[in-house]
Amino acid sequence: AHLTEKEVEPLGDYIATQQQIIYSKDLIQRARQRIGRTAEEFSRLLVNLNVAQVWKTSLLRITVDALDPVFAKEFANALAEEYLDYKAEERMDTSQATVLSLTQQANRLREELQRAENRMLAFEKENKVIAIRERGNIAADVLASLSAKAANYRTQRMLLEAEQPLLSKASDEIVLEALAAPMPSPLLGYSMPAIAMMRAGGTGTVVVTQSTGPESLLERGVVKEPGWEKLRREKARLELELKQLRRTFKDSHPKVQEVLRKLDDINRRLELEVQFALKSYYNRLQALQIKEQAAKRVEAEWEAEALEVARKAHEYENLQRSVARLQSLYDLVFNRLKEVDVSIGIEPERIRIVERAEVPTSPVTPRKLQSIFIAALIGLGIGIGLVFGLEYLDDTIRYPEEVTEGLGLPFFGVVPTAQWDPEDLSTHVLSNIDSRSGVAEAYRNVRSALIFSGAEEYTKALVVTSAVPLEGKTTTCLNVGISLGQAGSRVLLVDADLRRGTMHKFFGSEADRGLTDILVGRAKPEAVIQRTPIPNVDFVSSGPYPPNPAELLMRPELAAFLDYARRTYDRVMFDCPPVLAVSEAAILCTLVDGVIFVVWAGQTSRKLSQLAVQTLRERGANILGCVLNNLDFSRVGYYYYSTYYGYYDYDYRYPSQQRAGESAG
């Protein structure tokens, strides 16, 4: 049976939800009862039930596998019909629940709206909303007027106070005499003695300093006295008359005495004018102060009134917004309730049966060819996945291009796997190998790469090392040195592995004397250098194993030995311990001209090799190139890995079961 939706809901998991509904026990039980089958009969006949979405559609396919084809058809159709009934019931229940929920919300909102309206009406009645607006306008106008008056009083007061320094020339007797008599102010109620106290530094703002005289109050017009100018003109006239009389008469002459008497009278009257001016000045100053304070006090009262009016206006606006918001919500819920109420019973079916199930004409299982084909595809997929999985898990370096890409080093060459006798190390020596073999040719290629990597005088002293033990560094150092000797260069091979040096075993010699003796000062280089049967090739063994090899390599004797070797030989090649095992490699690499890095193909971890190269570069080593050792061309796709543990404490024993081609180091 096929089911389809008339409207696709935007939920991504809708189809999966409908599948689980059809799979539910309740729906299956209803379909069983619809076709009139017992539980035992139903369990016996039903083999499998599958509900799947038709690709790129909104269709669901119900597939029933059963022992009876008629039962399969009946059950598939019954399950689809029961699903339609279930969705209709669900829609009805949902609509009724929606109506109930919306009704409850509408009732609650109506009650809240009624309460909000009652609060707003009570506020309007109590506070007279129209009066609030008028009071707010009045308060604003009064505040503006009071602010202007206070500013005017403050300006006048400050202008008068600016004249105070001019009063300091008046003697204290004149000022006190002018202020002695009580002179109540008709506006302020303060007496002149109070002003005198403020002048003497008491509470108040009027303080007279002694710098200028009070006559400037009259001269500058700060205080106006009508008789002042008239008295000054009279005084000037009398002084001129006195001057003229003294030219003729003495001071005892009656005319002179008369003029002097008039001048004394004028001076007394001028002093009275000064006293009146001072009284008038302080009265005006105090009056302005009181007016300013009164204006500020009234302004503060009206500010409080304005704030109260603003608070009530804001409260009223909040009540209005609350009523409007609740009214909007109530209208929205009420309209939605009417829509849902009308849609109940008339909403069209969203799901219908597109195609009913029919009785199958042939069995659906088993399908042998299909099963075989699917099994073959699965096997092929597993095989391909296994190949790629092993390729991904393999962390070793197996190909030359991985040297340049993974390590960032020049590629010097590849040494193929050789069938050497692990018990007889002399078979590993290049001079004992067939010169026409691939192994011999490989070492000659490494020699050529080394020669062309730089001028000989700049790469005389070389170190051969690797990341971890057992990568063939000793064999590589030995055979590359022999190859250089065969090319005519004088070569000195130095076994710098002071822990497990084995170079002497390749020549069938002993390590009773060697590099250790040079470093501790027991022997000169000439005494420890051993000749080999190979032309142009000498070697220095490691010597006795010291307890402190790293410290020995840091002694100045090593630098002296290196200078001697540079002068005596064309090439000096040090077989050094692995970089990640001990610290000797990092020490020695800083003293030589270059480093040859050896990697065992298919065995050494790429991460370990990268770490070793990084360590050498951080120490300032000049890595000339990399040799890929023991590459099995016939088994390039062989996968394995090795893990290295513990402190560098390896040995170079070669049991019969050890890998063919393994060399020291």
C-alpha positions as CSV (number, residue, x, y, z in Angstrom):
1,A,0.0,0.0,0.0
2,H,1.2,3.5,-0.7
3,L,0.4,6.6,1.4
4,T,0.9,10.2,0.4
5,E,0.5,13.6,2.1
6,K,-1.4,16.5,0.4
7,E,0.7,19.0,2.3
8,V,4.3,18.4,3.3
9,E,5.1,19.7,6.8
10,P,8.4,21.5,7.1
11,L,9.7,19.2,9.8
12,G,12.7,17.1,8.6
13,D,11.9,14.2,10.8
14,Y,8.1,14.0,10.0
15,I,8.4,11.0,7.7
16,A,10.5,9.1,10.3
17,T,7.8,9.9,12.9
18,Q,5.1,8.5,10.7
19,Q,7.1,5.3,10.1
20,Q,7.4,4.7,13.8
21,I,3.6,5.3,14.3
22,I,2.8,2.6,11.7
23,Y,5.3,0.3,13.4
24,S,3.6,0.8,16.8
25,K,2.1,-2.2,18.6
26,D,-1.2,-0.4,19.0
27,L,-1.7,0.2,15.3
28,I,-0.6,-3.3,14.4
29,Q,-3.1,-4.7,16.9
30,R,-5.9,-2.6,15.5
31,A,-5.1,-3.8,11.9
32,R,-5.1,-7.4,13.1
33,Q,-8.5,-7.0,14.7
34,R,-9.7,-5.3,11.5
35,I,-9.0,-8.4,9.4
36,G,-10.4,-10.7,12.0
37,R,-7.2,-12.7,12.7
38,T,-6.4,-14.3,16.1
39,A,-3.1,-13.4,17.8
40,E,-1.7,-17.0,17.2
41,E,-2.6,-17.0,13.6
42,F,-1.2,-13.5,13.1
43,S,2.1,-14.4,14.6
44,R,2.4,-17.6,12.6
45,L,1.6,-16.0,9.2
46,L,3.5,-12.6,9.5
47,V,7.2,-12.9,8.5
48,N,8.2,-9.2,8.2
49,L,6.8,-5.7,8.1
50,N,8.6,-2.8,6.4
51,V,7.6,0.8,6.1
52,A,9.9,2.9,3.9
53,Q,9.9,6.2,2.1
54,V,9.8,6.2,-1.6
55,W,12.9,8.0,-2.9
56,K,12.5,11.7,-3.6
57,T,8.7,11.6,-2.7
58,S,6.4,12.0,0.3
59,L,5.1,8.5,-0.2
60,L,5.4,5.7,2.3
61,R,5.5,2.1,1.1
62,I,4.1,-0.6,3.5
63,T,5.5,-4.0,2.6
64,V,4.3,-7.2,4.3
65,D,6.1,-10.5,4.0
66,A,3.9,-13.4,5.0
67,L,3.4,-17.1,4.5
68,D,-0.1,-16.5,3.0
69,P,-0.4,-14.1,0.1
70,V,-4.0,-13.2,0.9
71,F,-3.1,-12.4,4.5
72,A,-0.2,-10.2,3.2
73,K,-2.6,-8.2,1.1
74,E,-5.3,-7.9,3.8
75,F,-2.9,-6.9,6.5
76,A,-1.1,-4.2,4.4
77,N,-4.4,-2.6,3.4
78,A,-5.8,-2.8,7.0
79,L,-2.7,-1.2,8.4
80,A,-2.9,1.7,5.9
81,E,-6.6,2.2,6.7
82,E,-6.0,2.1,10.5
83,Y,-3.2,4.6,10.0
84,L,-5.7,7.0,8.3
85,D,-8.2,6.5,11.1
86,Y,-5.5,7.2,13.7
87,K,-4.5,10.4,12.0
88,A,-8.1,11.6,11.8
89,E,-8.5,10.9,15.5
90,E,-5.3,12.6,16.2
91,R,-6.3,15.6,14.2
92,M,-9.7,15.8,16.0
93,D,-8.0,15.4,19.4
94,T,-5.5,18.1,18.5
95,S,-8.2,20.5,17.4
96,Q,-10.3,20.0,20.5
97,A,-7.2,20.4,22.7
98,T,-6.4,23.6,20.8
99,V,-9.9,24.9,21.3
100,L,-9.7,24.2,25.0
101,S,-6.3,25.8,25.4
102,L,-7.3,28.9,23.4
103,T,-10.5,29.2,25.5
104,Q,-8.6,29.1,28.7
105,Q,-6.1,31.7,27.4
106,A,-9.0,34.0,26.2
107,N,-10.7,33.8,29.6
108,R,-7.4,34.5,31.4
109,L,-6.6,37.4,29.1
110,R,-10.1,38.8,29.5
111,E,-9.8,38.8,33.3
112,E,-6.4,40.5,33.1
113,L,-7.7,43.1,30.7
114,Q,-10.6,43.9,33.0
115,R,-8.3,44.3,36.0
116,A,-5.9,46.5,34.0
117,E,-8.8,48.7,32.8
118,N,-10.1,49.0,36.4
119,R,-6.6,50.1,37.6
120,M,-6.5,52.7,34.8
121,L,-9.9,54.1,35.6
122,A,-9.1,54.3,39.3
123,F,-5.9,56.1,38.5
124,E,-7.7,58.6,36.3
125,K,-10.4,59.2,39.0
126,E,-7.8,59.7,41.8
127,N,-5.3,61.8,39.9
128,K,-7.5,63.8,37.4
129,V,-5.5,63.0,34.3
130,I,-6.4,66.3,32.6
131,A,-5.2,68.2,35.7
132,I,-1.9,66.3,35.6
133,R,-1.2,67.5,32.1
134,E,-2.0,71.1,33.0
135,R,0.1,70.9,36.2
136,G,3.0,69.6,34.2
137,N,2.8,72.6,31.8
138,I,2.5,75.1,34.7
139,A,5.4,73.5,36.5
140,A,7.5,73.7,33.4
141,D,6.7,77.4,32.9
142,V,7.3,78.3,36.5
143,L,10.6,76.4,36.6
144,A,11.8,78.3,33.5
145,S,10.9,81.7,35.1
146,L,12.5,80.8,38.5
147,S,15.7,79.5,36.8
148,A,16.0,82.8,34.9
149,K,15.4,84.9,38.0
150,A,17.9,82.9,40.1
151,A,20.5,83.3,37.3
152,N,19.9,87.1,37.2
153,Y,20.3,87.4,41.0
154,R,23.4,85.3,40.9
155,T,24.9,87.4,38.2
156,Q,24.2,90.7,40.1
157,R,25.6,89.2,43.3
158,M,28.8,88.1,41.6
159,L,29.2,91.5,40.1
160,L,28.9,93.2,43.5
161,E,31.2,90.7,45.1
162,A,33.8,91.5,42.4
163,E,33.9,95.0,43.9
164,Q,34.9,93.8,47.4
165,P,38.7,94.1,46.8
166,L,38.2,97.8,46.1
167,L,37.0,98.4,49.7
168,S,40.3,97.3,51.4
169,K,41.8,100.8,51.3
170,A,39.2,102.1,53.7
171,S,40.6,102.1,57.2
172,D,39.0,99.8,59.7
173,E,37.8,102.9,61.7
174,I,35.9,104.3,58.7
175,V,34.3,100.9,57.9
176,L,33.4,100.1,61.5
177,E,32.0,103.6,62.0
178,A,29.9,103.2,58.9
179,L,28.6,99.8,60.0
180,A,28.3,100.6,63.8
181,A,24.8,102.0,63.8
182,P,22.0,99.4,63.4
183,M,20.4,99.8,60.0
184,P,17.8,97.1,59.4
185,S,17.2,96.1,55.9
186,P,13.6,96.5,54.9
187,L,13.8,93.5,52.7
188,L,16.1,91.1,54.5
189,G,15.8,91.7,58.2
190,Y,19.6,91.7,58.7
191,S,21.3,94.6,60.6
192,M,24.6,96.2,59.6
193,P,26.5,94.7,62.5
194,A,25.7,91.3,61.0
195,I,27.2,92.5,57.8
196,A,30.2,93.7,59.8
197,M,30.6,90.3,61.3
198,M,30.5,88.7,57.8
199,R,33.1,91.3,56.7
200,A,35.3,90.2,59.7
201,G,35.3,86.6,58.4
202,G,32.2,85.2,60.0
203,T,29.5,83.1,58.2
204,G,28.6,84.7,54.9
205,T,30.2,85.5,51.7
206,V,31.1,89.2,52.1
207,V,34.7,89.5,53.2
208,V,36.6,92.9,52.8
209,T,40.3,92.7,52.2
210,Q,42.7,95.6,52.5
211,S,43.8,96.3,48.9
212,T,41.8,99.3,47.6
213,G,39.4,102.1,49.0
214,P,35.6,102.3,49.2
215,E,35.6,105.7,47.3
216,S,35.7,103.6,44.1
217,L,32.2,102.5,44.8
218,L,31.0,106.1,44.3
219,E,33.6,106.8,41.6
220,R,32.6,103.7,39.5
221,G,28.9,104.2,40.1
222,V,28.5,101.0,42.0
223,V,26.7,103.0,44.7
224,K,25.1,106.3,43.7
225,E,24.9,109.2,46.2
226,P,23.5,112.5,44.7
227,G,25.6,114.9,46.9
228,W,28.9,113.1,46.2
229,E,29.9,114.8,43.0
230,K,28.7,118.2,44.2
231,L,30.8,118.0,47.4
232,R,33.9,116.9,45.4
233,R,33.5,119.9,43.1
234,E,33.0,122.2,46.1
235,K,36.1,120.7,47.7
236,A,38.2,121.2,44.6
237,R,37.1,124.9,44.3
238,L,38.0,125.5,48.0
239,E,41.4,123.8,47.6
240,L,42.1,126.1,44.6
241,E,40.9,129.1,46.6
242,L,43.1,128.1,49.6
243,K,46.1,127.8,47.3
244,Q,45.6,131.3,45.9
245,L,45.1,132.8,49.4
246,R,48.3,131.2,50.8
247,R,50.2,133.0,48.1
248,T,49.1,136.2,49.7
249,F,48.2,135.4,53.4
250,K,49.5,133.2,56.1
251,D,47.5,130.4,57.6
252,S,46.5,132.6,60.5
253,H,44.7,135.0,58.3
254,P,40.9,135.0,58.8
255,K,40.2,134.4,55.1
256,V,42.6,131.4,55.1
257,Q,41.0,130.1,58.4
258,E,37.5,130.4,56.9
259,V,38.5,128.4,53.8
260,L,40.1,125.7,56.0
261,R,37.0,125.5,58.1
262,K,34.9,125.0,55.0
263,L,37.3,122.3,53.8
264,D,37.0,120.4,57.1
265,D,33.2,120.6,56.8
266,I,33.4,119.3,53.2
267,N,35.7,116.4,54.3
268,R,33.3,115.4,57.1
269,R,30.4,115.4,54.7
270,L,32.4,113.3,52.2
271,E,33.2,110.8,54.9
272,L,29.4,110.5,55.6
273,E,28.8,109.9,51.9
274,V,31.4,107.1,52.0
275,Q,29.6,105.6,55.0
276,F,26.3,105.8,53.3
277,A,27.8,104.2,50.2
278,L,29.2,101.3,52.2
279,K,25.9,100.7,53.9
280,S,24.1,100.8,50.6
281,Y,26.6,98.3,49.1
282,Y,26.2,95.7,51.8
283,N,22.5,96.1,51.9
284,R,22.3,95.4,48.1
285,L,24.7,92.5,48.3
286,Q,22.8,90.8,51.2
287,A,19.5,91.4,49.5
288,L,20.7,89.7,46.3
289,Q,22.0,86.8,48.3
290,I,18.6,86.3,50.0
291,K,16.7,86.7,46.8
292,E,18.9,84.1,45.1
293,Q,18.5,81.6,47.9
294,A,14.7,82.2,48.0
295,A,14.5,81.7,44.2
296,K,16.5,78.4,44.5
297,R,14.3,77.2,47.3
298,V,11.2,77.8,45.4
299,E,12.8,76.3,42.2
300,A,13.5,73.1,44.2
301,E,9.9,72.9,45.4
302,W,8.6,73.3,41.8
303,E,11.2,70.7,40.6
304,A,9.8,68.2,43.1
305,E,6.3,69.1,41.9
306,A,7.4,68.6,38.3
307,L,9.0,65.2,39.1
308,E,5.8,64.1,40.8
309,V,3.7,65.1,37.9
310,A,6.1,63.3,35.5
311,R,6.0,60.2,37.6
312,K,2.2,60.1,37.6
313,A,2.2,60.7,33.9
314,H,4.6,57.8,33.3
315,E,2.5,55.6,35.5
316,Y,-0.6,56.5,33.5
317,E,1.2,55.7,30.3
318,N,2.3,52.3,31.6
319,L,-1.3,51.6,32.5
320,Q,-2.4,52.6,29.0
321,R,0.2,50.4,27.4
322,S,-0.7,47.4,29.6
323,V,-4.4,47.8,28.6
324,A,-3.5,48.1,24.9
325,R,-1.2,45.0,25.0
326,L,-3.7,42.8,26.8
327,Q,-6.4,44.0,24.4
328,S,-4.2,43.1,21.4
329,L,-3.4,39.6,22.8
330,Y,-7.1,39.0,23.7
331,D,-8.2,39.9,20.1
332,L,-5.5,37.7,18.6
333,V,-6.4,34.7,20.8
334,F,-10.2,35.2,20.2
335,N,-9.8,35.4,16.4
336,R,-7.7,32.2,16.5
337,L,-10.3,30.5,18.6
338,K,-13.0,31.3,16.1
339,E,-10.8,30.0,13.2
340,V,-10.1,26.7,14.9
341,D,-13.7,26.3,16.0
342,V,-14.9,26.8,12.4
343,S,-12.2,24.5,10.9
344,I,-13.2,21.5,13.1
345,G,-14.9,18.9,11.0
346,I,-14.4,20.6,7.7
347,E,-10.6,20.3,7.3
348,P,-9.7,18.1,4.3
349,E,-7.8,14.9,4.8
350,R,-4.0,15.4,4.5
351,I,-3.1,11.8,4.1
352,R,-4.7,9.3,1.6
353,I,-4.1,5.9,0.2
354,V,-2.6,6.1,-3.3
355,E,-2.4,2.4,-4.2
356,R,-3.8,-0.5,-2.4
357,A,-2.0,-3.8,-1.9
358,E,-2.9,-6.8,-4.2
359,V,-2.4,-10.5,-3.8
360,P,1.2,-11.3,-5.1
361,T,1.4,-13.9,-7.9
362,S,4.8,-15.2,-7.0
363,P,7.0,-15.7,-3.9
364,V,9.3,-12.8,-3.0
365,T,12.0,-15.0,-1.4
366,P,14.5,-16.6,-1.8
367,R,16.2,-14.7,-4.7
368,K,19.4,-16.6,-5.2
369,L,20.9,-14.5,-8.0
370,Q,20.3,-11.3,-6.2
371,S,21.8,-12.7,-3.0
372,I,24.9,-13.9,-4.9
373,F,25.3,-10.5,-6.6
374,I,24.9,-8.6,-3.3
375,A,27.4,-10.9,-1.6
376,A,29.9,-10.3,-4.3
377,L,29.5,-6.5,-4.1
378,I,29.9,-6.7,-0.3
379,G,33.0,-8.8,-0.6
380,L,34.5,-6.4,-3.2
381,G,33.7,-3.4,-1.0
382,I,35.3,-5.0,2.0
383,G,38.4,-5.9,0.1
384,I,38.8,-2.4,-1.3
385,G,38.1,-0.9,2.1
386,L,40.7,-3.2,3.7
387,V,43.3,-2.2,1.1
388,F,42.7,1.5,1.7
389,G,42.5,1.0,5.4
390,L,45.9,-0.7,5.6
391,E,47.3,2.0,3.3
392,Y,46.0,4.7,5.7
393,L,47.2,2.9,8.8
394,D,50.7,2.3,7.4
395,D,52.9,5.1,8.9
396,T,56.2,4.0,7.4
397,I,58.3,5.4,4.6
398,R,58.4,3.0,1.7
399,Y,58.9,5.0,-1.4
400,P,61.6,7.5,-2.5
401,E,59.1,10.3,-3.1
402,E,58.0,9.9,0.6
403,V,61.5,10.9,1.6
404,T,61.3,14.3,-0.2
405,E,57.7,14.9,0.6
406,G,57.4,13.6,4.1
407,L,60.9,14.5,5.4
408,G,61.8,17.4,3.2
409,L,65.3,15.9,2.5
410,P,67.2,15.4,-0.8
411,F,67.1,11.8,-1.9
412,F,70.5,10.2,-2.2
413,G,69.4,6.8,-3.3
414,V,67.9,3.5,-2.4
415,V,69.7,0.3,-1.3
416,P,67.7,-2.9,-2.2
417,T,67.3,-5.8,0.1
418,A,70.3,-8.1,0.0
419,Q,70.6,-11.8,1.0
420,W,73.5,-11.4,3.5
421,D,74.6,-13.8,6.1
422,P,73.6,-12.2,9.4
423,E,76.3,-14.3,11.3
424,D,79.2,-13.2,9.0
425,L,79.4,-9.5,8.9
426,S,82.3,-9.5,6.5
427,T,79.8,-10.4,3.8
428,H,78.2,-7.0,4.3
429,V,81.4,-5.2,3.2
430,L,81.2,-3.7,-0.2
431,S,84.6,-5.0,-1.3
432,N,83.3,-8.5,-0.7
433,I,80.1,-8.0,-2.8
434,D,79.9,-8.6,-6.5
435,S,80.6,-5.2,-8.1
436,R,78.0,-6.0,-10.7
437,S,75.2,-6.5,-8.2
438,G,72.4,-4.1,-7.6
439,V,73.5,-3.5,-4.0
440,A,77.0,-2.4,-5.1
441,E,75.5,-0.2,-7.8
442,A,73.2,1.3,-5.2
443,Y,76.1,2.3,-3.0
444,R,77.9,3.8,-6.0
445,N,74.7,5.9,-6.7
446,V,74.8,7.1,-3.1
447,R,78.4,8.0,-3.5
448,S,77.6,10.0,-6.6
449,A,74.8,11.9,-4.9
450,L,77.1,12.7,-2.0
451,I,79.9,14.0,-4.3
452,F,77.5,16.2,-6.3
453,S,75.8,17.5,-3.1
454,G,78.6,20.0,-2.5
455,A,82.3,20.7,-2.8
456,E,84.6,18.1,-1.3
457,E,86.4,20.6,0.9
458,Y,83.0,21.6,2.5
459,T,81.8,18.1,3.1
460,K,84.9,16.4,4.4
461,A,83.6,15.3,7.8
462,L,80.3,13.5,7.6
463,V,78.0,11.8,10.1
464,V,75.8,8.8,9.2
465,T,72.8,8.3,11.5
466,S,69.2,7.3,11.7
467,A,66.1,7.9,13.8
468,V,66.0,4.6,15.7
469,P,68.2,1.5,16.0
470,L,68.5,-1.3,13.4
471,E,68.0,0.9,10.2
472,G,71.3,-0.1,8.6
473,K,73.3,3.1,9.3
474,T,76.6,1.2,10.2
475,T,76.4,-0.8,6.9
476,T,75.6,2.4,5.0
477,C,78.4,4.4,6.6
478,L,80.9,1.5,5.9
479,N,80.0,0.8,2.3
480,V,79.6,4.5,1.2
481,G,83.1,5.1,2.7
482,I,84.5,2.1,0.9
483,S,82.8,3.3,-2.4
484,L,84.5,6.7,-1.9
485,G,87.8,4.9,-1.3
486,Q,87.4,2.9,-4.5
487,A,86.9,6.3,-6.3
488,G,90.4,7.4,-5.1
489,S,89.6,9.4,-2.0
490,R,91.4,8.7,1.2
491,V,88.7,7.8,3.7
492,L,88.7,7.4,7.5
493,L,85.8,5.5,9.0
494,V,85.2,6.3,12.7
495,D,82.9,4.3,14.9
496,A,81.4,7.0,17.1
497,D,78.9,4.6,18.7
498,L,80.5,4.6,22.2
499,R,77.7,2.4,23.6
500,R,77.4,-0.5,21.1
501,G,80.0,0.1,18.4
502,T,80.4,-2.8,16.0
503,M,82.4,-1.5,13.0
504,H,85.4,-3.5,14.0
505,K,83.5,-6.7,13.5
506,F,83.1,-6.0,9.8
507,F,86.9,-6.0,9.5
508,G,87.4,-8.9,11.9
509,S,89.3,-6.6,14.2
510,E,89.1,-5.9,18.0
511,A,87.9,-2.7,19.8
512,D,90.6,-2.7,22.5
513,R,91.7,0.7,21.4
514,G,89.8,3.4,19.5
515,L,88.0,6.7,19.7
516,T,87.5,6.5,23.5
517,D,91.3,6.4,24.0
518,I,91.7,9.6,21.9
519,L,88.9,11.4,23.8
520,V,90.3,10.6,27.3
521,G,93.9,11.5,26.2
522,R,95.4,8.0,26.5
523,A,96.4,7.8,22.8
524,K,97.2,9.8,19.8
525,P,95.2,9.4,16.6
526,E,98.1,7.7,14.8
527,A,98.1,5.0,17.5
528,V,94.5,4.0,17.1
529,I,93.9,4.3,13.4
530,Q,93.8,0.8,11.9
531,R,94.5,-0.2,8.3
532,T,92.1,-2.2,6.3
533,P,92.7,-4.5,3.4
534,I,90.7,-2.1,1.3
535,P,92.9,0.5,-0.5
536,N,92.5,4.1,0.7
537,V,90.2,3.1,3.6
538,D,91.3,3.2,7.3
539,F,89.1,3.0,10.4
540,V,89.0,3.9,14.1
541,S,87.0,1.6,16.3
542,S,84.9,2.8,19.2
543,G,87.3,1.5,21.8
544,P,86.3,0.5,25.3
545,Y,82.7,1.5,26.2
546,P,82.9,4.5,28.6
547,P,80.3,5.2,31.3
548,N,79.8,8.8,30.0
549,P,79.9,8.7,26.2
550,A,77.9,12.0,25.7
551,E,80.3,13.9,28.0
552,L,83.4,12.5,26.2
553,L,82.1,13.8,22.8
554,M,81.9,17.3,24.3
555,R,85.6,17.3,25.2
556,P,88.1,19.4,23.2
557,E,90.0,16.3,22.2
558,L,87.3,15.5,19.7
559,A,87.7,18.8,17.9
560,A,91.5,18.2,17.8
561,F,91.0,14.7,16.4
562,L,88.6,16.1,13.8
563,D,91.2,18.7,12.7
564,Y,93.8,16.0,12.4
565,A,91.5,13.8,10.3
566,R,90.6,16.6,8.0
567,R,94.2,17.3,7.3
568,T,95.1,13.7,6.7
569,Y,92.1,12.3,4.8
570,D,89.8,13.4,2.0
571,R,86.7,12.1,3.8
572,V,86.0,11.4,7.5
573,M,82.8,9.4,8.1
574,F,81.4,8.9,11.6
575,D,79.0,6.1,12.4
576,C,76.8,7.8,15.0
577,P,74.1,6.4,17.3
578,P,70.4,7.0,16.4
579,V,69.1,10.5,17.0
580,L,66.1,9.6,19.1
581,A,67.9,7.0,21.2
582,V,70.7,9.1,22.7
583,S,72.1,12.6,22.6
584,E,75.5,11.8,21.0
585,A,74.2,12.3,17.5
586,A,72.9,15.8,18.2
587,I,76.3,16.7,19.7
588,L,78.5,15.3,16.9
589,C,76.3,16.6,14.1
590,T,77.1,20.2,15.1
591,L,80.9,19.6,14.6
592,V,80.9,18.0,11.2
593,D,80.2,19.3,7.7
594,G,77.1,17.3,6.9
595,V,74.8,14.5,7.9
596,I,73.5,11.5,5.9
597,F,70.2,10.2,7.2
598,V,69.3,6.5,6.8
599,V,65.7,5.2,6.8
600,W,64.8,1.5,6.7
601,A,62.1,1.2,4.0
602,G,58.7,-0.1,5.3
603,Q,59.8,-0.2,8.9
604,T,60.6,3.2,10.3
605,S,57.7,5.4,11.4
606,R,57.3,8.6,9.4
607,K,56.6,10.5,12.6
608,L,59.7,9.2,14.2
609,S,61.8,10.1,11.2
610,Q,60.3,13.6,11.0
611,L,61.0,14.1,14.7
612,A,64.6,13.0,14.2
613,V,65.1,15.4,11.3
614,Q,63.5,18.2,13.2
615,T,65.9,17.5,16.2
616,L,68.9,17.6,13.9
617,R,67.8,20.9,12.3
618,E,67.2,22.5,15.6
619,R,70.8,21.7,16.6
620,G,72.0,23.4,13.4
621,A,73.0,20.2,11.6
622,N,73.5,20.3,7.8
623,I,71.5,17.3,6.5
624,L,72.9,16.6,3.0
625,G,70.4,13.8,2.1
626,C,68.6,10.6,2.9
627,V,69.3,7.0,2.0
628,L,66.3,4.6,1.8
629,N,67.7,1.3,3.0
630,N,66.6,-2.3,2.5
631,L,63.8,-1.6,-0.1
632,D,62.2,-4.9,-1.2
633,F,61.2,-4.2,-4.8
634,S,59.3,-7.4,-5.0
635,R,57.2,-6.6,-1.9
636,V,56.5,-2.9,-2.1
637,G,53.0,-3.3,-0.9
638,Y,53.9,-5.3,2.3
639,Y,52.5,-3.6,5.4
640,Y,53.9,-3.8,8.9
641,Y,55.0,-1.5,11.6
642,S,57.3,-1.5,14.6
643,T,57.3,0.2,17.9
644,Y,60.4,1.2,19.8
645,Y,60.5,1.3,23.6
646,G,62.9,2.2,26.3
647,Y,66.4,3.7,26.5
648,Y,68.9,3.1,23.7
649,D,70.4,-0.2,24.8
650,Y,70.3,-2.3,21.7
651,D,72.7,-5.0,20.6
652,Y,73.7,-6.2,17.2
653,R,73.3,-10.0,17.5
654,Y,72.0,-11.7,14.4
655,P,70.0,-14.7,15.2
656,S,69.0,-16.9,12.3
657,Q,65.4,-15.8,12.4
658,Q,66.4,-12.1,12.1
659,R,65.4,-10.2,8.9
660,A,67.6,-10.9,6.0
661,G,69.7,-7.9,5.1
662,E,69.8,-6.5,8.7
663,S,73.0,-4.6,9.4
664,A,74.5,-3.0,12.5
665,G,73.1,0.3,13.6
